Amino acid sequence: MGDKAKNSVQIIKEDMQKAGQAIEVNGSHTVGYDSASGRLYGSCGGSLVYWDEHKAYQSEDFHKGYNIPLK
């Protein structure tokens, strides 16, 4: 959440969610704010486990990051 009057950012909630009942995510995530550059950054990674359309068990490792300018 950005506050332009005070020029500050506070992270009030962070969460990694899954979509669907046949999905399981085993991993972790991070989020932070770099006040010098005014950027929100974070990453998540782990293993995505699911059943495909042929009812075969699938597992994929993943790592995604983001860096978003707020100024």
Secondary structure as GFF3:
##gff-version 3
##sequence-region A 1 71
A	DSSP	beta_strand	2	3	.	.	.	ID=ss1
A	DSSP	beta_strand	8	9	.	.	.	ID=ss2
A	DSSP	beta_strand	23	34	.	.	.	ID=ss3
A	DSSP	beta_strand	39	51	.	.	.	ID=ss4
A	DSSP	beta_strand	57	69	.	.	.	ID=ss5
###
